[in-house]
Structures are given as structure tokens and as C-alpha cells.
């Protein structure tokens, strides 16, 4: 609204997205169920977080100034929040099923 954007703000936003939609869901899933798989569970959680980081890095390259003018009208990649929703969906479904059984 105040047209106060900066390159630092864009990078900070990408870092916050990585932590909120990459690292946090991966850790939630690991401590909820994947810890039983020991190293394989840890690897699965970290692969998700790393893929989210790589996706955000790719979106950073989409903001380059040497892109064609029409490229700004199109979204490339997978949004990080959608990945987080997919990862956290089993936890939500499991918890809602448990709540229904108690009553």
C-alpha cells in the first residue's frame, strides 16, 4: 500500500515462507509419526523441507529483471502453502477422526 518494497524485504519474505511452509510442517510430521521410522523418517521430512527451499529459490529467479514482459502474468512452480497443506492433511484428518470417536 505504501509502495515501500525492497529487495531485502522480498528475500526475508522468501525465508519466512521457507520456515513456515517448509521446515515447520516437516518437523510436525516427523514428530507426529515419522520418528518411528528413525533415519528414514528424518530423511523424508528433510526432503520435503529441501524441496520447498528449492522451490522458493526458483521463484526468486522468476523475479529477475531480464525476463520478458509477459512472464510477469504467469505463475511458475508449486506454491509452498499448498505443499504444507498436503503434508499436514494426514494430521488433521487423524485428529478429527479421533475427536469424533470420543463423543
C-alpha positions as CSV (number, residue, x, y, z in Angstrom):
1,X,0.0,0.0,0.0
2,X,2.8,2.4,0.8
3,X,5.0,1.2,-2.2
4,X,7.8,0.5,0.3
5,X,9.2,-2.6,-1.2
6,X,12.8,-3.6,-1.2
7,X,15.0,-6.5,-2.3
8,X,15.7,-7.3,1.3
9,X,12.0,-7.5,2.1
10,X,11.5,-9.9,-0.8
11,X,14.3,-12.1,0.4
12,X,13.1,-12.0,4.0
13,X,9.6,-13.0,2.8
14,X,11.1,-16.0,1.0
15,X,12.9,-17.0,4.1
16,X,9.8,-16.7,6.2
17,X,7.9,-18.8,3.6
18,X,10.6,-21.5,3.8
19,X,10.4,-21.7,7.5
20,X,6.6,-21.5,7.8
21,X,5.7,-23.8,4.9
22,X,8.7,-26.0,4.6
23,X,10.5,-26.6,7.9
24,X,7.6,-26.4,10.3
25,X,5.3,-28.9,8.5
26,X,8.2,-31.3,8.0
27,X,9.0,-31.2,11.7
28,X,5.4,-31.5,12.7
29,X,5.1,-34.6,10.5
30,X,8.3,-36.0,11.8
31,X,7.5,-35.7,15.5
32,X,3.9,-36.9,14.9
33,X,4.6,-40.1,13.0
34,X,7.8,-40.3,11.1
35,X,10.0,-40.5,14.2
36,X,9.0,-44.2,14.4
37,X,10.9,-44.8,11.1
38,X,14.1,-43.4,12.7
39,X,16.6,-42.2,9.9
40,X,14.1,-42.9,7.1
41,X,11.6,-40.6,8.7
42,X,14.1,-37.9,9.2
43,X,15.2,-38.1,5.6
44,X,11.6,-37.9,4.4
45,X,10.9,-34.8,6.4
46,X,14.1,-33.1,5.3
47,X,13.5,-34.0,1.6
48,X,10.2,-32.1,1.9
49,X,11.9,-29.1,3.5
50,X,14.7,-29.0,1.0
51,X,12.3,-29.3,-1.9
52,X,10.3,-26.3,-0.5
53,X,13.5,-24.3,-0.2
54,X,14.5,-25.2,-3.8
55,X,11.0,-24.1,-5.0
56,X,11.4,-20.8,-3.2
57,X,14.8,-20.3,-4.7
58,X,13.3,-21.0,-8.2
59,X,10.7,-18.3,-7.6
60,X,13.4,-15.9,-6.6
61,X,14.9,-16.4,-10.1
62,X,11.4,-15.6,-11.5
63,X,11.8,-12.1,-10.2
64,X,14.8,-11.3,-12.4
65,X,14.6,-8.1,-14.4
66,X,15.8,-9.8,-17.7
67,X,12.6,-11.8,-18.0
68,X,10.2,-11.0,-20.9
69,X,7.3,-8.6,-20.1
70,X,4.6,-11.2,-20.5
71,X,6.3,-13.6,-18.0
72,X,5.0,-11.5,-15.0
73,X,1.4,-12.6,-15.8
74,X,2.1,-16.3,-15.2
75,X,2.9,-18.2,-12.0
76,X,5.6,-20.8,-12.2
77,X,6.1,-23.6,-9.7
78,X,4.1,-25.0,-6.8
79,X,3.0,-22.7,-4.1
80,X,4.7,-23.5,-0.8
81,X,1.5,-23.3,1.3
82,X,-0.1,-26.0,-0.9
83,X,2.7,-28.3,-0.1
84,X,2.4,-27.6,3.6
85,X,-1.3,-28.3,3.5
86,X,-0.7,-31.6,1.8
87,X,1.9,-32.6,4.4
88,X,-0.3,-31.6,7.3
89,X,-3.5,-33.1,5.9
90,X,-3.0,-36.5,7.5
91,X,-2.5,-35.0,10.9
92,X,-5.7,-33.0,10.6
93,X,-7.7,-36.0,9.3
94,X,-6.4,-38.2,12.1
95,X,-7.1,-35.7,14.8
96,X,-10.6,-35.0,13.6
97,X,-11.3,-38.8,13.4
98,X,-10.1,-39.2,17.0
99,X,-12.3,-36.4,18.2
100,X,-15.4,-38.0,16.6
101,X,-14.7,-41.3,18.3
102,X,-14.6,-39.8,21.8
103,X,-18.1,-38.4,21.7
